[in-house]
Amino acid sequence: MDSTAAIDIALKCLDDDHRHGILARQIQVLLNRDWEVRIRHVYREANFAADFLANRGHLVDFGTHRFNV
């Protein structure tokens, strides 16, 4: 799923029957707390750390990992 689609679902999905509806509702509850949150889309090519982790993520076993870069 593209991150833009994930942001749209998290911010706009009101249907708990949607495949990601329950998660979207939980995100909305967190966003509605008394704090300032800004969500924005950043292209993968512009976010080198996220790009690195996304490319490495499918090469390692599930769990907690530390990368030295």
CNS distance restraints for C-alpha pairs under 8 A (distance, minus, plus):
assign (resid   1 and name CA) (resid   5 and name CA) 6.57 0.50 0.50
assign (resid   1 and name CA) (resid   6 and name CA) 6.77 0.50 0.50
assign (resid   2 and name CA) (resid   6 and name CA) 6.42 0.50 0.50
assign (resid   3 and name CA) (resid   7 and name CA) 6.14 0.50 0.50
assign (resid   3 and name CA) (resid  41 and name CA) 6.87 0.50 0.50
assign (resid   4 and name CA) (resid   8 and name CA) 6.24 0.50 0.50
assign (resid   4 and name CA) (resid  41 and name CA) 6.15 0.50 0.50
assign (resid   5 and name CA) (resid   9 and name CA) 6.17 0.50 0.50
assign (resid   6 and name CA) (resid  10 and name CA) 6.06 0.50 0.50
assign (resid   7 and name CA) (resid  11 and name CA) 6.06 0.50 0.50
assign (resid   7 and name CA) (resid  39 and name CA) 7.70 0.50 0.50
assign (resid   7 and name CA) (resid  40 and name CA) 7.89 0.50 0.50
assign (resid   7 and name CA) (resid  41 and name CA) 7.73 0.50 0.50
assign (resid   8 and name CA) (resid  12 and name CA) 5.65 0.50 0.50
assign (resid   8 and name CA) (resid  13 and name CA) 7.39 0.50 0.50
assign (resid   9 and name CA) (resid  13 and name CA) 4.91 0.50 0.50
assign (resid   9 and name CA) (resid  20 and name CA) 7.57 0.50 0.50
assign (resid   9 and name CA) (resid  21 and name CA) 7.87 0.50 0.50
assign (resid   9 and name CA) (resid  24 and name CA) 6.35 0.50 0.50
assign (resid  10 and name CA) (resid  23 and name CA) 7.62 0.50 0.50
assign (resid  10 and name CA) (resid  24 and name CA) 4.39 0.50 0.50
assign (resid  10 and name CA) (resid  25 and name CA) 7.32 0.50 0.50
assign (resid  10 and name CA) (resid  27 and name CA) 6.24 0.50 0.50
assign (resid  10 and name CA) (resid  28 and name CA) 6.77 0.50 0.50
assign (resid  11 and name CA) (resid  24 and name CA) 7.11 0.50 0.50
assign (resid  11 and name CA) (resid  27 and name CA) 7.91 0.50 0.50
assign (resid  11 and name CA) (resid  28 and name CA) 6.55 0.50 0.50
assign (resid  13 and name CA) (resid  18 and name CA) 7.81 0.50 0.50
assign (resid  13 and name CA) (resid  21 and name CA) 6.32 0.50 0.50
assign (resid  13 and name CA) (resid  24 and name CA) 6.32 0.50 0.50
assign (resid  13 and name CA) (resid  25 and name CA) 7.48 0.50 0.50
assign (resid  14 and name CA) (resid  21 and name CA) 6.84 0.50 0.50
assign (resid  14 and name CA) (resid  24 and name CA) 7.82 0.50 0.50
assign (resid  14 and name CA) (resid  25 and name CA) 7.06 0.50 0.50
assign (resid  15 and name CA) (resid  21 and name CA) 5.57 0.50 0.50
assign (resid  16 and name CA) (resid  20 and name CA) 7.64 0.50 0.50
assign (resid  16 and name CA) (resid  21 and name CA) 4.24 0.50 0.50
assign (resid  16 and name CA) (resid  22 and name CA) 5.33 0.50 0.50
assign (resid  16 and name CA) (resid  25 and name CA) 7.46 0.50 0.50
assign (resid  17 and name CA) (resid  21 and name CA) 5.99 0.50 0.50
assign (resid  17 and name CA) (resid  22 and name CA) 7.81 0.50 0.50
assign (resid  18 and name CA) (resid  22 and name CA) 7.78 0.50 0.50
assign (resid  20 and name CA) (resid  24 and name CA) 6.08 0.50 0.50
assign (resid  21 and name CA) (resid  25 and name CA) 6.11 0.50 0.50
assign (resid  22 and name CA) (resid  26 and name CA) 6.32 0.50 0.50
assign (resid  23 and name CA) (resid  27 and name CA) 6.25 0.50 0.50
assign (resid  24 and name CA) (resid  28 and name CA) 6.18 0.50 0.50
assign (resid  25 and name CA) (resid  29 and name CA) 6.25 0.50 0.50
assign (resid  26 and name CA) (resid  30 and name CA) 6.42 0.50 0.50
assign (resid  27 and name CA) (resid  31 and name CA) 6.17 0.50 0.50
assign (resid  28 and name CA) (resid  32 and name CA) 6.12 0.50 0.50
assign (resid  29 and name CA) (resid  33 and name CA) 6.80 0.50 0.50
assign (resid  31 and name CA) (resid  35 and name CA) 7.78 0.50 0.50
assign (resid  31 and name CA) (resid  37 and name CA) 6.64 0.50 0.50
assign (resid  42 and name CA) (resid  46 and name CA) 6.74 0.50 0.50
assign (resid  42 and name CA) (resid  47 and name CA) 6.80 0.50 0.50
assign (resid  43 and name CA) (resid  47 and name CA) 6.64 0.50 0.50
assign (resid  44 and name CA) (resid  48 and name CA) 7.10 0.50 0.50
assign (resid  44 and name CA) (resid  50 and name CA) 6.84 0.50 0.50
assign (resid  44 and name CA) (resid  51 and name CA) 5.65 0.50 0.50
assign (resid  45 and name CA) (resid  51 and name CA) 6.83 0.50 0.50
assign (resid  47 and name CA) (resid  51 and name CA) 6.17 0.50 0.50
assign (resid  48 and name CA) (resid  52 and name CA) 6.02 0.50 0.50
assign (resid  49 and name CA) (resid  53 and name CA) 6.24 0.50 0.50
assign (resid  50 and name CA) (resid  54 and name CA) 5.97 0.50 0.50
assign (resid  51 and name CA) (resid  55 and name CA) 6.16 0.50 0.50
assign (resid  52 and name CA) (resid  56 and name CA) 6.17 0.50 0.50
assign (resid  53 and name CA) (resid  57 and name CA) 5.63 0.50 0.50
assign (resid  54 and name CA) (resid  58 and name CA) 7.38 0.50 0.50
assign (resid  55 and name CA) (resid  59 and name CA) 7.81 0.50 0.50
assign (resid  56 and name CA) (resid  60 and name CA) 7.01 0.50 0.50
